[in-house]
Amino acid sequence: MAAATPPDMENFVVGLIGMGDMGKMYARRLSTAGWRVMACDREEKYDDLVKEFPENSNVQILRNGHLVSRASNYIIYSVEAAAIGRVVSQFGPSTKLGAIVGGQTSCKDPEIKAFEEYLPSDVDIVSCHSLHGPSVDSRGQPLVLIKHRASDESFARVETVLRCLGSTHVYLTAKEHDRITADTQAVTHAAFLSMGKAWHATKQFPWEGARYVGGIENVKINLMLRIYAQKWHVYAGLAILNPEAHKQINQFAKSTTELYHLMLEGRRDELRDRVYAAKEKVFGAEGNPKWAAQPLLRDDVLDRFSLGKRPDSPPLPNNHLSLLAMVDCWSALGIVPYDHMICSTPLFRLWLGVTEHVYRTPGLLDECLRVGLDDNTFRRDDLHFTIAACGWAECVALRQFETWRERFAVTQKFFEPRFAGAMEVGNAMIKSVLESSKE
């Protein structure tokens, strides 16, 4: 049994409804720590899951959520945010008397509503959200815990179970969680989704040419590929179902469009005034910056993780429209990204790191403005990026899951032949950056 397990939890059973990538990660980590785990997914996956988790693995695969709910002391729903209401309505009434129930969805608003509507009143509700993907080591990563309707004893039991993940526990309400994930994840994902659409529209694998070279570009490319290598519903649910995310994604599209217009129209003073006003609001005034003494990311770390061969010629200067738009978006919404570092994802820390790099490196921000106004090298790419950002924002505003899926799938198919190598490089980059940030 797990270390320091209270005597009254020796027969404690953890149930997992949903055995996607995160559900499997939880099953493996909890069972390795000594917890007895009962799990299920859709019944057509039963035979494959039984083969993947043999009896000696301490994970018992059951045929459906009714069986898991009846036998488990703590049930975690690890399903798509869009499906949480349907799944809880189906299996929630079978929940064991006095059990604890939570969810692993990235958007808590529909999850909590489903629990309140379909769970018996004697059931405690303690939700969670690991702020990282299944391939990232959970140790030291933020794990949000939400004590929505629970006794102190039930909450302590959940913490005892999840302590084996080695994560840093962050305590929030459901509304606080959704606001912070909107501020950090939803709008960040929108930026990378838009990059992928732009490169797809111009039929280019950006790492194969001389246009996108260097540490900042490595982050953009690796994280774009990382997102498109995942399941579409992860990002759709977070953006469409999170009420807090709509204004962030809409503002990012607006910031992108307006900055691009200023570049196209050569409105030099207006562009510079706007960019520098956003810099001061987000990163602080000259002489009193909000960033730490040491940068979040080091160039020498990022430069090691290129998917392509670095050309002999120096990299082409880029206006980094996506980064300028992100800071403009944060400024317009009054978001200070450093305030969310305690519950940020590895992806967000990388994104903030490269953004910070542009704004704190002497001369680099002015170079971005010069390129945006006077250099046409990236103008076509920026056009498609702007169109893509507006497309994702419209999709979110209209709550169009099917349109989102189709937009995502066609670009995913374009990059799919390159995922294997990209994921390996991307994982190594994230691991190296996370380790260097602890030094």
N, C-alpha and C positions, 0 to 999 in steps of 0.2 A: 504493500500500500504506500501511497505517496508520503513523503516525509512530513512529520508534524501534523498528521491527520487526526482530528479529534476522535475519541473513542466512539462517539455517537454517529460517526460517518463511515464506519468500517464497511457497512453494506450499502453505501450510497451509490446510486446508479445515475449516470448521466445519459440522457437521450439526445440524439441528433436526428432531426427531421430535415433531410436534404444533404446529399453527399456529393456536392460539387467539389471544386478544388479546395475551398475553405473548409467545408464540412469534413473532408478527408484529412486535411491538415490537423484540425481539432481532434478528430478521432485518434489519429496516430500519436499526437502529443499527450493527450489525456490518458490514453491506454498505456503508453510507455511509462507514464508517471504512476501507474498502478490503479487508476480508476477503472471501474467496470463501465463499459460503454455499450449502449444499444442504439442502433442506427438504422435508418431506412432511406430510400429514395422512391421514385416511381416504381411500381411493381415490375415493370418490364426490365428494370435494371437489377433485380434481385439476384439472379444467377451470377451475373458478372461481379457484383459486389461480394458475394459469398466466396468467389474464387480469389478476389483481391484481399479479402480479410478473412483468412481461415480461422477456425475455432480457437487455435492457440494464440491468436493475436490480442486477446482480451477485448475484442470488438465483436459483438454479436449482431449480425445483420438480420433484421426482421422484415416482414413483407410490406408493412404499411405503418402509417403514423398512429393509428389506433393502438396497435400493439406497443409501440414505443411510448406513447403517452400514458398508457395504463400501468407500465412497469417502471417508469423512471421518476426519480426524485427531483431532477433538474433537467428540463427539456429546453434545448436550443433549436429554434427554427433557423436553418441556414438555407434560405430559399431566395429567389428573386424578389426584389421589393415590389414589383408589379403583381406578383402572385401571392403575397403574404396574406391578404384578406381571404382569398379563396382557400388557401391551405389551412389557415387557422380555423376558418369556419367548418372545415371538414373534420379536423382532428382535435381541435380545442376542447369540445365537449367530453372527450374521452380522457382528459387529463386526470391523473391520479389525485386523490383527495389530499390537500395540503401540499401539493408539489410547488416547485418554483418554475416559472416559464420566462424565457427571454428570446431574443432574436439577434441575428448577426447581420441584418440588413444595413446598408449604408445610409438609408433614409428612415428616420424613426417615426415620422408623422403617421404614415399609413400603418406601420407596425403596431404602434401603441393603440391606435384606434381599433385595429383588429383584435388585439388582446382584450381591450375593455369590452368589446361587443360580444366576443365569442367564448371567452374563458369563464369557467365557474367563478363565483365570487370568493370562494375559499382558496383560490390559487394566488400566490404571490408573483409579482412581475418584477424581474431584474434583467434588464437588457444589456447588451454589450456590443462592441464594435472594435475589432482589431484594425488599426489604421495602417495596414500594409497588405500586400498581396500574399498569396500562398507560397510563393517561392522565396520570400524574404524571411530571414531569421527573425523570429518574434522577440528574441531577447533584447530588452532595452527599447523596443518600439512602443508607442502609445496604445493602450487598451482602454477604451472608454467604457465606464460602468455607469448604468443608469438605474438608480433605485426608485422605481416609479410607484409601485404599490407593494411594499414588503416590510417585514419585521427586520430588526437589526440582526436577528439570528439567521434569517434566510439570506440576507445580504452577505453576512460573514461566511456562510457556506459557499456561496458563489465565488467569493474571493479566494477561499481555500482551494476550490477546484481549479480555478483559472491561474493560480499562482505558478503552476508548472510551466506556463508559457514564458515566464521570465520577463514579461512586459511591464512597462511603467503604467500603473493604474491612474486614470484621469477620471474625476467624478463630475458628471454633468447631468443636467436635465435633458429630456428629449428635445426640447426646443433649442436649448443651447447647443446641443450636438448638431442639429440640422443647420443652425446659423453658421457654426464654425466650419462644417464640411462644405457648405455653400461658398464661404469665403475662401477656402483653401483648395478643395478638391474640384468642385463643379466647374469653376471658371478656369482652373488650370487645365483640366481635361479638355475644355472647349478650345483652348489655345492649341494643344497638340492634335486634337481631332481636325482642326482647321488647317494645320500644317500638312497633315497627311492628305487631306482633300486637295490642297493646292499642288503638292508634288504629284499626286495622281493625275490631276487635270493637265499638268504640263508633261506627263509621261516621263518623269525622271526619278531615278533612284539617287538621291542627293549625294550619297557618299561615293558615288562612282565618278564624279566630276571634280572640277577645281573650284566650284562656286561655294560649296559649303564645307569649309575646312577649319579646324581649330577646336579648342575646348568648348566654347559656347555651342558651336554647331554639332559637336559630338553629343552634347546633352540633348539638344533639340531632336536629332535624328534617332538616337537610342531610345528616348522616352516616347517619341511618336510611334516607333515600331512596337515598343512594349505595350502601349495601349491598344493598338490595332491587333496585337496577337492575343488579346484577351476576349472574353465573351461580351458581346454588345450590350447585354441587359445590365451589366454592372454600371456602366456609365449612363445609360438611358434612365435607369431608375433613380440614380442619384440626382440627375438634372431635372427630369420631368416631374417626379413625385415629391421632390423637396420644395415646399413653398418658398423657402428662403433663397433657392438657387435661381429662380427665374429672373430676378432683377439683376443679379450678378452677371449672368450670361448675356442678357440683353445689353447691359452697360458695356461689357467687353466688345460686343459687336459695334455698338455706337462709338466707342473710343477708337476702335480700329478704323472705322469708316471716316470719322472726322479727321483723324491724324493723316490718313491717306489723302484725303481731299486737300488738306493744307500743303502736303508735299507736291501733289499734282499741280496745284495752282500757284506754287512758288511763294506762298505767304510766309516768308522767312521769319519776320519778327513775331508774328502771331504764333507760329509753330514753336519757336524757341521759348517764348513767354509761357506757353501752355505746358511744355515739357518740363521746364525748370520749376514752375509752380507745383506741378505734380510731384517732382522730386523732393521739394522742400516739405510738402505735406506728408509724404509717405516715409521718406528717409531722414527728415530733419534738416535744419538750416546748416549752412557752412559753419564749421567750428563746433557744432553741437549735434553730430549725426546720431541717428538711432541705431545704426549698425554697431557691432562689436569692434574691438580693436583689430581683431584678426578676421579676414574675410571668411564667409561660410564655405567657399570653395577655393581651391588652389589650382592655378593654371597647369602646374606640372602634373597634377593628378588627372585632370580632365583630358589633357592632350594624349594620354596613353590609350584612350579607348575609342579609337577611330575604326569604323568598319571598312574603310577603304585605305589605299596606299596614299600617304601624304605626298603631294607633289613638291617638286623642288622650289617652285615659285612661291612667293608669299601669298597668303590667303587674300581673296578679294574683300574689300571693305563692304560691310553690310549695314543697312539702316536699322536692322533689328526691330522692324515694325511690331512684331508680336510682343517684344519686351516693353517697348514704349507704350503700347496699348494696355498692357497689363498694369503698369504703374498708373497710367491715366485712369484706368478703371478703379483701381484701389483708391486713388485720390478722390474720385467722384463719389464713391460710396463710403468714404471715411474709414477705410480698412487700413489698419497698421499690421502688416503680415507678421511682424515679430511677436505680436501679442498672442499668436496662435501656435507658436513653436512647440509648446508643451503637448499639443495633440495634432501635430503635423505628420503627414505621410513622407516617406523617403522621396517620392516624386515631387512633392511640394517643396521640400528642403532643397532639392536640386534646382528646381525652377526659380525659387527665391535667390538661390546662390548665384546663378548666372545673371539674373536681373540685377542683383546688387553689384555684381562685377562691372556691368556696363556703367552704372551710375557712380561708382566710387573710383574707377580707374581714371586718372587724369587724362583729359583730352578725348576719351573714347565716346562720351555722350555727344560732344560737339561734332565728332567725326560721323556719328550716326545721323545727325541732323543734316550735315553737309551732303552725305550720300543720298539721303531721302529727297533732298531738294535738287541736287545737281547731277546725280548719277542714275542712268536708266537701267543699270545692270540687273537689278532685282525688281524692276517695276512690274513686269508681267507676273512674276511670282507673287508679289504683294497684291496685285489685282485679284488673283484667284484666292489668296488667303482672306482678303476682305469679303469676297463673295461667300466663301465657305463659312466664315464667322457669322455672317448674317443668316445663312441657311440653317445653321445649328440653332441660332437664337429663335428663328421663326418656328422651327420644329418643336422646341421646348415650349414656346408661348402657346402653340396650338395643341400641346400634349399629344403629339403624334408618335406613338411607339412604333407603329409599323413603318412610317416614313424614316424614323431614326434607324431602325434595323436595316432597311434597304440602303440608306446612305452609308452606313457603317460597313455593311457586308461587301459592297462593290469595291470600296477602297481596301478593305481587308484582303480581298481576293487578289488585288493588284500587287500588294506587298507580300503576300503569303509565301511565295517561294524563297524569300529571304529571311523568314522568321527564325529559323533554327540557329544560324550563326549570330543573328542580332540579339537574341535572348541571352545567349551565352556571354556576349560582350556587355550587354546591358546589366546583367546580374553582377558581373565582375566590377563594373563601374560603380554601381550602387554600393556594393560591399566595400570597395576601396574608399569611396567618399564618406560613408558612414564611419569607417574606422579612422580616417584622417580627422574627422570632426571631433573625435574623442581625445585626440592628442593634446 
